Amino acid sequence: MGLVSGLVVYILLWWWVFLMTLPFGAKVPDVIETGHATSAPAKPMLWRKAGITTVIAGILFVIVYWVIVSEFISLDTA
């Protein structure tokens, strides 16, 4: 796996995991201010979710990298 393809795989994994972690811990505020969406979370904790996402995406990247480099799953027909 080259540098660019590895970077693309990591970025795709990162966004996939980040979008899955967004709903965790999201609570609607008791008092909704005028002009705010009724579904907007009170404390989204984005930095914490980004950090957790980075760790999980790193672990998933190592697994994907191992599968590709070790040819555990091969797409070669010859």
TIDOBA-755388 format. One line per 3 residues: number of its first residue (from 1); their letters; for each residue z, x, y of N, C-alpha, C. Coordinates in pm, 1 decimal, padded with zeros to 6 digits, always signed. Atoms other than C-alpha are relative to their C-alpha. Example, Ala and Ser with C-alpha at 12.3 -4.5 7.8 and 13.67 -1.06 7.14 Angstrom:
// TIDOBA-755388
1	as	+00000.0 +00089.0 -00119.0 +00780.0 +01230.0 -00450.0 +00000.0 +00090.0 +00120.0 ~ -00006.0 -00082.0 -00119.0 +00714.0 +01367.0 -00106.0 +00073.0 -00077.0 +00109.0
// end
This chain:
// TIDOBA-755388
1	mgl	+00000.0 +00086.0 -00116.4 +00000.0 +00000.0 +00000.0 +00000.0 +00090.6 +00122.6 ~ +00008.8 -00079.2 -00121.8 -00099.7 +00144.0 +00335.2 +00104.0 -00042.1 +00103.0 ~ -00097.5 +00027.0 -00105.9 +00107.7 +00151.4 +00651.3 -00024.9 -00135.0 +00066.4
4	vsg	+00032.1 +00125.3 -00069.9 -00074.6 -00136.0 +00820.7 +00025.3 -00120.4 -00090.4 ~ -00023.6 +00113.8 +00088.7 -00069.5 -00363.1 +00515.2 +00148.5 -00017.9 -00029.1 ~ -00144.0 +00011.3 +00018.1 +00297.8 -00282.9 +00458.7 +00066.7 -00065.3 +00119.3
7	lvv	-00054.4 +00060.3 -00121.5 +00375.1 -00371.1 +00819.4 -00031.8 -00148.9 +00007.1 ~ +00039.1 +00141.3 -00000.8 +00182.9 -00697.8 +00790.7 +00082.9 -00079.3 -00100.8 ~ -00081.0 +00068.1 +00102.0 +00366.8 -00789.5 +00470.1 +00142.8 -00018.0 +00050.2
10	yil	-00137.9 +00010.9 -00050.4 +00705.4 -00714.2 +00632.6 +00009.9 -00104.8 +00110.7 ~ -00003.7 +00097.3 -00110.1 +00623.9 -00916.8 +00945.3 -00012.4 -00141.9 -00053.7 ~ +00013.9 +00133.9 +00058.0 +00509.0 -01213.7 +00737.9 +00127.7 -00042.6 -00072.3
13	lww	-00127.0 +00031.3 +00066.5 +00822.5 -01195.4 +00523.5 +00110.0 -00029.7 +00101.0 ~ -00103.7 +00018.7 -00101.4 +01040.9 -01164.0 +00833.8 -00008.9 -00139.0 +00062.2 ~ +00015.5 +00131.9 -00062.5 +00897.3 -01475.7 +00999.6 +00028.4 -00112.4 -00097.8
16	wvf	-00024.4 +00101.9 +00102.1 +00907.9 -01671.8 +00675.3 +00150.2 -00020.4 -00017.8 ~ -00145.0 +00009.6 +00018.7 +01277.0 -01593.9 +00625.6 +00066.8 -00051.5 +00127.8 ~ -00059.6 +00044.0 -00126.4 +01358.0 -01643.6 +00997.1 -00013.3 -00150.7 +00018.6
19	lmt	+00019.6 +00144.3 -00015.5 +01206.6 -01990.6 +01003.2 +00082.6 -00079.0 -00101.5 ~ -00085.6 +00067.6 +00097.8 +01405.6 -02077.0 +00690.4 +00147.0 +00004.9 +00041.0 ~ -00141.0 -00010.6 -00038.1 +01735.6 -01958.3 +00845.1 +00034.5 -00078.7 +00127.0
22	lpf	-00028.8 +00070.1 -00125.9 +01700.1 -02149.2 +01173.1 +00088.4 -00124.5 -00014.0 ~ -00084.3 +00120.2 +00007.5 +01855.5 -02477.1 +01052.1 +00145.7 +00025.4 -00038.1 ~ -00136.7 -00024.2 +00045.1 +02170.2 -02312.6 +00909.9 +00095.7 +00009.4 +00119.0
25	gak	-00103.0 -00002.3 -00103.1 +02474.8 -02379.2 +01127.5 -00037.5 -00069.2 +00129.0 ~ +00042.6 +00069.3 -00122.2 +02282.3 -02584.4 +01382.4 +00076.0 -00131.7 +00012.7 ~ -00075.7 +00122.0 -00026.2 +02505.1 -02851.4 +01532.4 -00038.6 -00053.0 +00137.2
28	vpd	+00036.4 +00065.2 -00126.1 +02410.5 -03098.6 +01803.5 +00124.2 -00007.5 +00088.3 ~ -00117.6 +00007.1 -00087.9 +02639.4 -03083.7 +02110.4 +00051.1 -00143.8 +00014.4 ~ -00059.5 +00132.6 -00018.1 +02878.8 -03370.1 +02174.2 -00055.8 -00069.6 +00123.2
31	vie	+00052.5 +00055.7 -00124.3 +02756.7 -03419.2 +02530.5 -00137.8 +00060.1 +00024.0 ~ +00137.4 -00046.3 -00020.2 +02381.1 -03398.0 +02580.7 -00031.6 -00008.6 +00148.9 ~ +00031.4 -00004.4 -00142.3 +02279.0 -03289.2 +02929.3 -00136.5 -00063.5 +00026.7
34	tgh	+00125.3 +00062.9 -00039.6 +02000.1 -03464.1 +03115.3 -00112.4 +00103.0 -00003.7 ~ +00114.7 -00088.1 +00007.9 +01662.5 -03309.8 +03042.1 -00004.3 +00085.8 -00124.5 ~ -00002.6 -00077.8 +00123.7 +01769.5 -03142.0 +02715.8 -00040.9 -00088.4 -00117.5
37	ats	+00036.5 +00075.4 +00119.7 +01632.4 -03245.4 +02379.1 +00127.1 -00041.3 -00074.2 ~ -00118.4 +00049.3 +00071.1 +01874.7 -03453.9 +02176.7 +00025.8 +00078.6 -00128.1 ~ -00016.2 -00075.1 +00124.7 +01815.4 -03232.6 +01873.4 +00025.1 +00148.9 +00022.3
40	apa	-00021.0 -00142.5 -00028.5 +01872.2 -02897.7 +02049.3 +00140.6 +00041.5 -00042.5 ~ -00133.0 -00042.3 +00045.1 +02158.3 -02703.0 +01886.7 +00085.9 +00052.5 +00114.4 ~ -00092.3 -00045.7 -00104.1 +02467.3 -02621.4 +02091.7 +00005.1 +00152.2 +00005.4
43	kpm	-00003.1 -00146.3 +00009.4 +02493.4 -02257.7 +01974.2 -00095.3 +00041.0 -00112.4 ~ +00096.7 -00029.9 +00105.5 +02178.3 -02147.4 +01788.8 +00026.6 +00130.9 -00075.4 ~ -00034.0 -00128.1 +00063.7 +02318.5 -01796.8 +01705.0 -00125.5 +00076.5 -00044.9
46	lwr	+00127.3 -00061.5 +00035.9 +01968.6 -01644.6 +01714.1 +00012.7 +00147.8 -00034.3 ~ -00015.2 -00142.6 +00030.0 +02083.1 -01279.2 +01719.1 +00056.3 +00020.5 -00139.9 ~ -00058.4 -00010.5 +00133.6 +02293.8 -01329.0 +01407.7 -00104.4 -00034.4 -00106.0
49	kag	+00103.3 +00040.2 +00094.6 +02010.0 -01510.1 +01231.9 -00111.1 +00104.5 -00008.4 ~ +00102.0 -00105.1 +00001.6 +01764.3 -01236.5 +01333.9 +00047.9 +00120.4 -00079.7 ~ -00055.4 -00111.5 +00076.7 +01994.6 -00969.7 +01189.6 +00001.8 -00028.4 -00149.5
52	itt	-00001.7 +00039.6 +00140.7 +02042.0 -01156.2 +00863.3 -00142.5 -00004.6 -00054.6 ~ +00140.8 +00005.5 +00039.7 +01667.1 -01217.1 +00849.8 -00055.7 +00138.9 -00024.8 ~ +00049.2 -00137.0 +00015.2 +01597.9 -00844.6 +00894.1 +00045.2 +00059.9 -00132.1
55	via	-00052.4 -00053.0 +00126.8 +01820.1 -00754.9 +00599.2 -00068.8 -00066.5 -00119.5 ~ +00061.9 +00072.1 +00111.5 +01679.4 -01025.3 +00370.5 -00147.7 +00036.7 -00012.2 ~ +00141.1 -00037.0 +00003.8 +01319.4 -00943.1 +00467.7 -00018.2 +00142.3 -00051.1
58	gil	+00006.1 -00136.2 +00051.4 +01388.0 -00575.6 +00396.9 +00013.8 +00004.1 -00151.1 ~ -00019.7 +00007.0 +00144.7 +01514.8 -00656.7 +00048.7 -00123.7 -00058.1 -00067.9 ~ +00120.8 +00059.6 +00056.4 +01216.6 -00882.0 -00019.4 -00118.3 +00095.2 +00008.1
61	fvi	+00109.8 -00095.8 -00014.2 +00980.2 -00612.9 +00111.7 +00007.9 +00107.7 -00107.4 ~ -00015.9 -00101.6 +00105.1 +01123.9 -00356.1 -00129.1 -00046.6 -00055.8 -00134.4 ~ +00043.4 +00062.7 +00125.4 +01066.7 -00599.3 -00417.6 -00152.2 -00013.1 -00004.0
64	vyw	+00146.1 +00015.1 -00005.6 +00708.9 -00675.8 -00306.9 -00067.3 +00135.9 -00010.0 ~ +00056.6 -00134.5 +00004.7 +00638.8 -00305.9 -00252.7 +00003.6 +00055.1 -00142.3 ~ -00011.3 -00047.9 +00138.4 +00766.3 -00222.3 -00602.4 -00101.6 -00069.2 -00090.5
67	viv	+00095.7 +00074.1 +00083.0 +00552.0 -00497.2 -00758.8 -00141.7 +00051.4 +00022.8 ~ +00134.5 -00045.9 -00030.4 +00241.2 -00369.5 -00580.4 -00022.2 +00142.4 -00047.7 ~ +00016.9 -00141.6 +00033.9 +00295.5 +00004.3 -00632.9 +00008.0 +00023.2 -00151.0
70	sef	-00015.5 -00020.7 +00143.7 +00409.0 -00020.0 -00995.9 -00107.4 -00071.4 -00081.4 ~ +00104.2 +00081.6 +00063.8 +00116.8 -00253.3 -01074.0 +00059.1 -00089.5 -00108.9 ~ -00065.3 +00094.4 +00089.8 +00361.5 -00486.1 -01248.1 -00088.7 -00122.4 -00018.2
73	isl	+00100.8 +00105.0 +00002.2 +00111.9 -00757.2 -01158.0 -00129.5 +00063.5 +00047.4 ~ +00125.1 -00066.0 -00033.4 -00240.6 -00622.9 -01162.1 -00112.4 -00102.2 +00008.9 ~ +00114.6 +00089.4 -00016.0 -00551.1 -00799.0 -01036.9 -00129.2 +00065.6 -00045.6
76	dta	+00117.9 -00068.9 +00050.5 -00789.8 -00543.5 -01187.0 -00043.5 -00064.1 -00130.4 ~ +00052.9 +00060.3 +00121.5 -01016.5 -00690.8 -01450.5 -00047.4 +00104.4 -00100.0 ~ +00050.7 -00105.8 +00089.7 -01127.9 -00358.9 -01597.1 +00109.5 +00068.5 -00076.2
// end
